[in-house]
Amino acid sequence: MQMWLKILFSVFLGAVAGYLIGPPIEVIKPIGDIFLNLIRMLVIPLVFSCIITAITANKDLSNLTHLGLRSVSLYMLTTLMAAVVGLTFALSFHVGDLGNSLPLINVTNNDTIAPPSIINMLVDIFPTNPIASMAEGNMIQTIVFAIFIGVAINLNGKKGETFQRVIDSMGHIMLTLMQLIIKVAPLGIFAIIAVIAGTQGVNVLTPLIKLLLLVYVACLTQIYGVYTLLLTLFAKVSPLPFFKKIISAQLMAFSSSSSVATLPMTLDVAKEQLGISKETAHFVLPLGMTINMDGSSLNYVLSSIFIANIAGIDLSTPQYLLIIFVSIITSIGAAGVPAVAMSGLFVVVATCGLPVEGIAIVLAIDRLMDMVRTATSVTGDLAVATTVDSLNKTLDKSYYYSKNT
């Protein structure tokens, strides 16, 4: 049985067991706590190493050309818009709002969710002691430090290769450990869901289904709303041929949930269907596979606000801005990482001071969300590649508008 099916099955069994047994089910709570502690143990070294690896793998970014500047700028724009779309849907439809019901998650430390001022938030992004930041679990400072290290390695050329290999090795080890932990995820999630259902009732499933539906609708809005505007306003082309010709890449991304596995087909669609030049396709699409995770950015925002609401936490405007910022940075830094949803969402939730127990609830439907997340990101890659090629006046528009499929 595939892991996502095991997780869904464990959620169902946990909900049933909690409902039938009731509060005494809390005796298995340590199992869920151990599972969450194992994730906490790895998240700092995992994110630190993966962000550095992502930066050092793209040495072309240190010498950004005209093509690179346009590509990165548009990728940043679409990622920002994805986060805004996620926030809009979260606030408009009150994702995770339980009304007058008791919170599904108890917040044990209210100090972690005190809203920072915008000025202090910007200042605190930069660490004074990066080692202390890692020891204290300060995610955003760890991410910033990792970005600086990655850039410095690229600037040092061959002198930085030894340290780069050490970081790469560290990343592989952390990913292996994460994969081992994921294997026991069904057991940990069973315990967490059973305790929640036993003490709070199975009403947790209602807001979870609402979250899943909102993620799909929000991703479709990003695909057929934001990308349509991008193609119309910047590329100056009709979006209709674009959406007709990329269906195969979208289906591949949706079924595989992997932008890496979809890349060969994405390149083929770009060159053979859309008329994008080889130079643009070969630069922009692999770059997008690395730094463009619109679906993840959108999902992180929706899921974080969902977790806050089911925990009964009232977020302020600075906290919403922090969630958007961290979601964008995390979606970029964690691109292409196995178990990216768990580690990436953990970064956002922990940085914004939200209860990590909520991740186990969201993880129950993560595989279903991951499918539309990946399709959204791959569509964004192709939309940006088309736009960049059009701006560079190398897009074969006659081929673009042709009926070849």
PETAGI-V698533 format. One line per field, one symbol per residue. phi: phi as a letter, one per 40 degrees, with the letter a starting at -180 (. if undefined). A space follows every 10 residues. Layout:
# PETAGI-V698533
phi: ???
This chain:
# PETAGI-V698533
phi: .cdccccccc cccccccccc cgddccccdd ccccdccccd cccccccdcc cccccccbcc ccbccdcccc cccccccccc cccccccccc ccbfdgccgc ccdcbcccbc ccbccccccc ccccccccbc ccccccgccc cccccccccc ccccccfccc cccccccccc cccccccccc ccccddcccd ccccccccbb gccccccccc cdcccccccc ccccbccccc cccbcfbccc cdcccbdccc ccccccfacc ccddcccccc ccbcgccccc ccccccccdc bbbdccdccc cccccdcccc cgcccbddcc cccccccccc ccccdgcdfc ccccccdccc ccgcccdccc ccccbccccc ccdccccccc dccccccccc ccgbcccccd cccca
